[in-house]
Each structure stands twice: as structure tokens, then as C-alpha cells.
Amino acid sequence: MFHDIIKKVPTRDYGIEGLEVHVDHTSTGTVYFVTATKEVAFPEHTHAAQWTIVVSGECYFTAEGKTTTYKQGETYFIPAGLRHQITLGAGYSEVDYVDDPND
């Protein structure tokens, strides 16, 4: 999904079939390039503040009992420490910035 230039960014293996994640660290945060070739459901979790832009497909974000669907071109922000669950649809891709250089 992403341009070939992203293939130079190191990958992180989450051990989840159909999930490809390229991760790069800056001095202030971590950038993720995420692609799901099949549906991927992450369990509820927390982390540092995160801003995401959906590049393709859609995801289902659940927090505080409410589920929101995000689609191509939309962005969302997750405050630090917010417990949430997310499911990525098949064909989904996103770019994330997490406010933690060691994430």
C-alpha cells in the first residue's frame, strides 16, 4: 500500500498474520506505517498519546463504550492512557505518530 520508500523503514513483527508495521523513532516520538491485508483485532490497551491518519480502508475504534468507524482521509487522536480497542479491516492502512520516542 505504501510507497517503496517506506520499505526502507524497519519492520516490527507483532506475530499477527496479515499485519505489516514499519516503525521509525524520532527524538520526540515514534512513527508507524501500518497495513492490514486481513481483519486484525487488537485487544484493549493503553499507550502514550497517538494521532492517526487513515490512508485506506476503515477501522473500528472503541473507547468508553462507544465505537467509531474511521475511513480513508479521516484522522483521530487518542489521549495518553485512554483504554481502547481497535479492529483494522482488510485492506486498511494508516500512519500513526505516538508521543513516545521509545514506543
N, C-alpha and C positions, 0 to 999 in steps of 0.2 A: 504494500500500500504506500509506504513512504518512499521518497526519492532514494536513489542508490547512495547518496552521501550519508544517509543515516546508518547504512550498513557498516560504516567505519566506527560507529559508536558501540562500545562494548555491550554485550547482552547479559542479562541476568536470568538464570534458569530458576523458575518457580516450581518446576516439576508438574506443570499443568499442560496437558495436551491441548494444542490449538492456540496457545498463548505465546506471543513473542514480545519481549520487552528489551528495549535498548535504553541504557542508563548512563547519564553523564553528570558528573558532580562539578559544581561551581564553588566559589569561595563562600557563597551565601545560601545555596540550596542545591536541589537535585532535579534534573530534567529527565522525564520519562517519555519514550515514544512507544506506545502500546498498540498491539494489533491482536485481535481475536479472530481466528478463522472458523471457530465454532463457539457456541454459547459457553461462557465461563462465569461461574458464580463464586464470588469471594465471600467468605463468612464475615460476620460483623467484626469490626476492628476500629482502631483509632490510630492517629498519627499526627504529625505536625500539620500546620495549615497547608492547603493544597488548592491551586487554581488549575482548571482543566478546560481545554477546548476540544470539542468532538470534531474529528476530521471526517469520519464516515460512519454510517450505521447509526445504531442507537444503544443506549444503556438505561438501566433501571436503578435509580439511586433511592435507597430507603434510609430515613433517619427520623427519629422521634415519632414513629408510627405512620409516617407519610411517605408514599412512593411517588417519585417524579421521573418522567421519561425525558431524556435529553437526546437530541438528534443533531445531525451534521450542521456545523456552524454555530451551535449553541455553546455557551460556557457556563460553568458553575464553580462555586467556591465552597470549600469545606473548612470550617474553622478548626483550629487546633483542638484536639481532644474530643471532637464530636464522634460518638459511636454511630457507625453507619455500615450498611451492607450495599454491595453493588453487583449487578449482573450485566455482563457485556454480551450483546447479541452477536451472532455470527456475522462476520464482515465489518466488525466495529474497529475503529482506530481512534486514538486520542493522543494529545500532547499534554503532559502534566508538569507543573512546577511545584515542588514540595519545599517548604520553608525550613529545610534542614540539610546542610551540606553532607551529612553522614547517613542519610536515609537509605 
